[in-house]
Amino acid sequence: MASIAEQMAANISLANFSKATELKKRLWFTLGALILFRFLSYVPMPGIDPGAMASLFETQRGGVLDFFNTFSGGSLERMSIIALGVMPYITASIVVQLGATLYQPWAQLKKEGETGRKKLNQYTRYLTVALTTVQGYWIAVGLESLGAAQGIQPVVEPGMMFRVAATISLVGGTLFLMWLGEQITSRGIGNGVSLIIMAGIVATLPSALAQLFEGGRSGTMDPLMVAAIVVLAVGLVLFICFMERAQRRVPIQYPKRQTARGMMQAERSHLPMKINISGVIPPIFASSLLLMPLTVLQMAGSQTGPDSSGWLITVSTWLQHGSPLYLFLYGAGIAFFCFFYSAVQFNSEDTAENLKRHGGFIPGIRPGKATENYFDYLVGRITVIGAAYLVLICLIPEILFSQAGVPFYLGGTSLLIVVNVTMDTVAQIQSHLIAHQYGGLIKKSKLKTSRKR
């Protein structure tokens, strides 16, 4: 099957692209918004000493801060006004989405269409403000306590005024990014929030590649190892592209209907089911839950005495990157969230009921309860493959990072996000170009019809 890029090259000419003025405006708007996001990542939060902040962040490597710093494009390391990025908005969206499945009043709102969707979006924004406020205040207090414990004070004037100013700045930065993402979605190309996350991840790639090739040039890394890492990264990207487009097509048949010529003809279709139904949610959840205890232990170790530091060092060693226990818990967490989120995303009962209502059925399967059980069986089998795929993609970079001495963190979650967002953006560009092509054909047909008259 040809890729989306190959189809674009085959079906759409450069002349059509030059005429697609609306598409060019959308692309320029998206590019400008992402550039603004990168500029904001260098605007420091009020009351922060950048030099002391960089030194303090080096002492907290390996915790959940490192994970979130990757998604914010280094904003957390510089403690800018958008240090939290869009992660609170992502968390709020996931909570509201799960609530719309498990909480009956929200489930009724979800069924109301556009009106219900607007109310759920409003709940998401309220929850984003609450989460950002809590996280912002926690970060301000943590900076003060960590600075006092480590002897590095990144806060110029600690106190309640700094905490209030830091919380307001972080809330404003996150809400601005949320608004910017919505503007990109409506006036640009692609999903705005996903593009902002991808821009933060891509921003860290040049420095990572520079470290890799510098290690091969200086001799700190074996040149064969550098070449193997590059080949493996390309192979992982190609494998992700293949698996993200893979789907199980369930045949659907509808009753025979009479055509214009009086013939009875049965309509046949299919229901596509992606192999990876849950997307990138399982790695994000598993990483957050697994790295949070390590970060708490690091903070607790900086504030406790020497008598209690022994068991803290032992637990931190067990949970560090690359340890067998960490890899096992990380893989188990990804597999668990794959099954959990797939069950939430795909509602077998609703799908079977919709097929029955429209007269469709799966050949060899009775409509109703039997179809629902068949969908549950298919989702279970597909999720096993999807979970194994995600575990493989996420564990290979972890093993490389710990065993091969790679000087940077190449996360599987980062690769998944970059590849998925890129594929979705290219697909939307293709749809815009095809729509422009059809619009030109319709105008030509109207002109020909008017001339004949």
C-alpha atoms as one frame of an Amber mdcrd trajectory, in Angstrom:
protein
   0.000   0.000   0.000   1.394   3.363  -1.012   2.127   5.838   1.727   0.342
   9.154   2.106   3.369  11.041   0.776   3.495   8.788  -2.310  -0.210   9.308
  -2.963   0.251  13.072  -2.696   3.136  12.961  -5.164   1.139  10.851  -7.584
  -2.227  12.603  -7.440  -1.492  16.243  -6.699   0.779  18.439  -8.746   2.869
  21.372  -7.593   0.721  23.671  -9.700  -2.327  22.856  -7.579  -0.299  23.535
  -4.434   0.746  26.949  -5.724  -2.913  27.806  -6.304  -4.074  26.582  -2.876
  -3.928  29.994  -1.202  -6.074  28.932   1.768  -3.764  26.012   2.495  -0.707
  28.274   2.359  -2.335  30.683   4.818  -3.053  27.793   7.180   0.528  26.541
   6.925   1.980  30.002   7.591  -0.340  30.488  10.571   0.700  27.117  12.017
   4.386  27.892  11.524   4.024  31.320  13.144   2.197  29.879  16.154   4.891
  27.241  16.694   7.628  29.894  16.442   5.784  31.943  19.084   5.669  28.847
  21.293   9.437  28.440  20.993  10.004  32.124  21.840   7.889  31.797  24.983
   9.968  28.822  26.136  12.856  31.274  26.706  10.840  33.826  28.734  11.850
  33.193  32.385   9.408  33.066  35.240   9.525  36.121  37.592  11.943  35.769
  40.491  14.114  32.985  38.986  17.901  32.997  38.661  18.569  31.167  35.327
  22.129  30.088  36.222  21.162  28.647  39.599  18.109  26.999  38.019  20.268
  25.171  35.474  22.571  23.911  38.239  19.629  22.761  40.352  17.993  20.920
  37.452  21.185  18.909  36.900  20.815  17.479  40.410  17.299  16.199  39.610
  18.101  14.236  36.450  16.296  10.913  36.054  13.032  11.914  37.690   9.648
  12.865  36.370  11.001  16.377  35.748  13.214  14.978  32.996  10.199  13.328
  31.387   8.096  16.501  31.367  11.075  18.605  30.299  11.238  16.606  27.058
   7.613  17.402  26.208   8.035  21.089  27.052  11.051  21.484  24.768  13.384
  22.424  27.633  10.989  25.006  29.110  10.941  23.265  32.486  14.740  23.212
  32.647  14.798  26.973  32.027  11.709  27.445  34.237   9.948  29.643  31.711
   6.368  30.856  31.974   5.257  27.825  29.905   7.283  25.332  31.975   4.236
  23.095  32.463   3.459  23.114  28.737   0.136  21.570  27.735   0.476  18.521
  30.002  -2.193  19.789  32.475  -4.570  20.225  29.525  -3.750  16.717  28.277
  -4.372  15.286  31.748  -7.666  17.167  32.065  -8.774  15.979  28.624  -8.053
  12.360  29.533  -9.918  12.672  32.846 -12.966  14.251  31.175 -12.883  11.659
  28.404 -12.805   8.812  30.923 -15.514  10.555  32.944 -17.709  10.783  29.834
 -17.516   6.998  29.639 -17.861   6.088  33.326 -19.963   8.990  34.750 -23.570
   8.805  33.586 -24.418  12.563  33.463 -21.307  13.231  31.368 -22.130  10.232
  29.204 -25.513  11.844  28.443 -23.744  15.088  27.516 -21.516  13.153  25.129
 -24.608  11.838  23.330 -26.102  15.331  22.876 -23.780  16.141  19.966 -22.241
  19.576  19.496 -23.908  21.128  22.561 -22.695  18.372  24.857 -19.212  18.497
  23.361 -18.960  22.234  24.120 -19.948  21.634  27.743 -17.365  18.866  28.111
 -14.729  21.152  26.597 -15.660  23.798  29.159 -15.248  21.260  31.967 -11.841
  20.393  30.511 -10.765  24.041  30.664 -11.933  24.398  34.288 -10.059  21.247
  35.270  -6.968  22.514  33.427  -6.987  25.706  35.520  -7.323  23.689  38.744
  -4.539  21.249  37.845  -2.198  24.016  36.685  -2.802  25.995  39.877  -1.949
  23.001  42.079   1.088  22.023  40.015   2.330  25.618  39.763   2.162  26.152
  43.530   3.845  22.772  44.109   6.678  23.727  41.747   7.176  27.086  43.495
   7.353  25.449  46.939   9.586  22.688  45.583  12.043  25.175  44.117  12.392
  26.904  47.466  12.853  23.682  49.457  15.184  22.042  46.936  17.286  25.174
  46.698  17.668  25.310  50.480  18.537  21.586  50.689  21.035  21.571  47.809
  22.663  24.870  48.674  21.648  26.266  45.265  18.938  28.890  45.519  17.251
  29.506  42.133  14.666  31.803  43.748  15.862  35.366  44.190  13.423  36.266
  46.994  11.637  33.209  48.475   8.299  33.767  50.118   4.565  33.934  49.535
   4.835  36.686  46.948   7.105  34.506  44.802   4.709  31.557  45.117   1.729
  33.653  44.055   3.607  35.245  41.143   4.970  31.866  39.989   1.545  30.221
  40.150  -0.125  33.045  38.206   2.639  32.996  35.573   2.415  29.223  35.064
  -1.392  29.257  34.907  -1.311  32.071  32.359   1.320  30.309  30.262  -0.566
  27.018  30.150  -3.877  28.707  29.330  -2.205  30.685  26.544  -0.790  27.463
  25.063  -4.230  25.853  25.329  -5.755  28.802  23.448  -2.920  28.737  20.906
  -3.503  25.037  20.287  -7.208  25.631  19.684  -6.368  28.424  17.233  -4.004
  26.135  15.320  -6.705  23.468  15.121  -9.320  25.883  13.778  -7.179  28.211
  11.631  -4.115  26.094  10.868  -3.241  22.531   9.902  -3.367  19.527  12.212
  -4.202  19.163  15.891  -2.831  22.216  17.688  -2.043  20.645  21.061  -0.317
  17.665  19.436   1.743  19.981  17.220   2.864  21.989  20.263   4.008  18.806
  22.003   5.780  17.651  18.848   7.498  21.040  18.464   8.864  20.730  22.000
  10.184  17.229  21.319  11.702  18.136  17.956  13.428  21.170  19.510  15.579
  18.827  21.636  16.635  16.634  18.686  19.437  18.868  17.254  21.324  18.972
  20.564  20.830  15.218  21.022  22.160  14.448  17.541  25.069  16.846  18.101
  26.000  14.987  21.296  25.753  11.657  19.487  27.991  12.604  16.553  30.402
  14.503  18.794  30.778  11.359  20.881  31.641   9.382  17.740  34.105  12.043
  16.571  35.883  12.436  19.900  36.098   8.696  20.501  33.927   8.558  23.631
  31.539   6.353  21.652  32.299   3.622  19.154  31.563   4.861  15.587  29.877
   1.528  14.858  27.609   2.138  17.841  26.712   5.582  16.478  25.854   4.087
  13.075  23.822   1.318  14.751  21.846   3.884  16.769  21.014   5.883  13.629
  19.934   2.741  11.748  17.870   1.589  14.729  16.152   4.993  15.015  15.212
   4.913  11.325  13.984   1.337  11.686  11.853   2.250  14.700  10.283   5.161
  12.801   9.425   2.918   9.837   8.043   0.248  12.179   5.896   2.826  13.978
   4.533   4.071  10.634   3.623   0.518   9.620   1.942  -0.365  12.919   0.048
   2.924  13.239  -1.523   2.395   9.806  -2.199  -1.311  10.360  -5.844  -2.177
  10.918  -8.192  -5.127  11.134 -11.043  -4.721   8.650 -14.237  -6.318   9.909
 -16.604  -7.106   6.975 -20.043  -5.508   7.300 -23.011  -6.473   5.105 -26.311
  -4.647   4.686 -29.667  -6.011   3.418 -30.362  -6.153  -0.301 -31.805  -2.983
  -1.743 -33.515  -2.324  -5.040 -31.493  -0.266  -7.518 -32.744   2.072 -10.278
 -32.782  -0.823 -12.764 -34.935  -2.953 -10.507 -32.120  -5.280  -9.437 -31.579
  -6.373  -5.830 -28.051  -5.619  -4.651 -26.479  -6.125  -1.232 -24.184  -3.403
   0.068 -20.871  -4.478   1.553 -18.518  -2.416   3.649 -15.997  -2.873   6.427
 -15.309  -1.498   9.909 -11.616  -0.543  10.328 -10.148  -1.301  13.755  -6.661
   0.058  14.427  -4.073  -2.289  15.881  -3.025   0.405  18.353  -6.398   1.619
  19.614  -5.049   3.401  22.698  -2.445   5.535  20.872   0.310   7.100  22.995
  -1.701   7.282  26.233  -0.308   4.048  27.841   3.394   5.074  27.673   2.608
   8.547  29.039   0.595   7.174  31.965   3.111   4.403  32.740   6.072   6.815
  32.647   4.360   9.357  34.873   3.268   6.813  37.495   6.643   5.069  37.540
   8.862   8.159  37.626   6.794  10.009  40.226   7.945   7.826  43.182  11.576
   8.276  42.125  11.210  12.050  42.078   9.462  12.065  45.478  12.254   9.916
  46.890  14.874  12.308  45.535  13.124  15.270  47.150  12.642  13.362  50.404
  16.305  12.353  50.425  17.374  15.976  50.118  15.355  16.933  53.211  16.016
  13.954  55.540  18.982  13.152  57.670  21.792  10.679  56.993  20.122   7.931
  59.079  17.243   7.479  56.616  19.254   7.891  53.427  20.237   4.215  53.173
  16.857   2.827  52.219  16.203   5.822  49.959  19.368   5.049  47.985  18.366
   1.379  47.747  14.874   2.103  46.415  16.218   4.734  44.015  18.715   2.184
  42.681  15.933  -0.349  42.085  13.821   2.194  40.202  16.535   3.918  38.182
  16.558   3.898  34.369  17.589   0.571  32.884  17.283  -1.531  36.046  15.419
  -4.853  35.621  12.679  -3.808  38.057  12.154  -0.487  36.252  11.932  -2.188
  32.842   9.508  -4.808  34.158   7.213  -2.275  35.842   7.361   0.038  32.815
   6.379  -2.741  30.398   3.654  -4.040  32.741   2.242  -0.522  33.136   2.122
   0.023  29.367   0.349  -3.317  28.825  -2.180  -2.590  31.607  -3.079   0.868
  30.297  -3.327  -0.524  26.752  -6.095  -2.914  27.778  -7.754  -0.365  30.062
  -7.818   2.499  27.556  -8.799   0.240  24.629 -11.826  -0.923  26.615 -12.745
   2.710  27.267 -12.151   3.911  23.699 -14.018   1.145  21.850 -17.548   0.552
  23.104 -18.606  -2.862  21.779 -22.199  -2.475  22.968 -22.765   0.857  21.195
 -21.072  -0.349  18.003 -23.199  -3.496  17.862 -26.358  -1.498  18.582 -25.582
   1.013  15.800 -25.019  -1.784  13.299 -28.301  -3.411  14.275 -30.177  -0.104
  14.040 -28.943   0.491  10.481 -29.587  -3.075   9.379 -25.915  -4.062   9.128
 -24.457  -7.343  10.336 -21.208  -9.291  10.290 -21.442 -12.359   8.024 -21.839
 -15.452  10.167 -22.559 -13.460  13.373 -26.069 -12.791  14.651 -26.907  -9.111
  15.351 -27.141  -7.925  18.934 -25.419  -9.671  21.823 -23.478 -12.095  19.604
 -22.010  -9.171  17.628 -21.061  -7.419  20.872 -19.252 -10.535  22.117 -17.478
 -10.855  18.768 -16.253  -7.241  19.004 -14.993  -7.872  22.557 -13.119 -10.914
  21.275 -11.554  -8.923  18.414 -10.575  -5.986  20.658  -8.896  -8.374  23.088
  -6.830 -10.033  20.366  -5.912  -6.748  18.683  -4.925  -5.150  21.997  -2.486
  -7.985  22.680  -0.641  -7.101  19.463  -0.886  -3.358  20.140   0.402  -3.740
  23.711   3.343  -5.875  22.573   4.166  -3.269  19.917   4.120  -0.374  22.403
   6.173  -2.294  24.979   8.792  -3.112  22.332   8.973   0.464  21.028   9.293
   1.946  24.528  11.702  -0.571  26.074  14.303  -0.574  23.279  15.282   3.107
  23.877  15.365   2.485  27.642  17.773  -0.432  27.214  19.945   1.623  24.846
  19.985   4.552  27.262  21.155   2.415  30.187  23.297  -0.332  28.627  24.899
   1.233  25.542  25.877   4.527  27.161  23.841   6.736  24.835  24.521  10.371
  25.865  20.891  11.470  25.400  17.430  10.128  26.104  15.679   8.870  22.965
  12.229   8.075  24.334   9.875   5.712  22.577   6.973   7.932  23.624   8.632
  10.872  21.873   9.040   8.859  18.666   5.401   7.752  18.813   4.159  11.316
  19.213   6.365  12.752  16.462   5.449  10.036  13.942   1.713  10.089  14.745
   1.435  13.884  14.565   3.446  14.008  11.343   1.235  11.379   9.687  -1.932
  13.172  10.806  -0.673  16.560   9.575   0.349  15.163   6.179  -3.063  13.499
   5.851  -4.807  16.824   6.531  -2.617  18.598   3.970  -3.579  15.948   1.448
  -7.286  16.361   2.202  -7.025  20.152   1.746  -5.266  19.734  -1.593  -7.810
  17.175  -2.808 -10.673  19.460  -1.739  -9.056  22.322  -3.670  -8.690  20.045
  -6.688 -12.359  19.063  -6.552 -13.357  22.693  -6.082 -11.522  23.612  -9.288
 -13.248  20.799 -11.174 -16.675  21.946  -9.952 -15.988  25.522 -11.079 -14.917
  24.293 -14.520 -18.042  22.166 -14.854 -20.251  25.134 -13.915 -18.525  27.321
 -16.519 -19.000  24.674 -19.215 -22.678  24.280 -18.319 -23.300  28.035 -18.446
 -21.587  28.281 -21.854 -23.777  25.497 -23.298 -26.885  27.315 -22.140
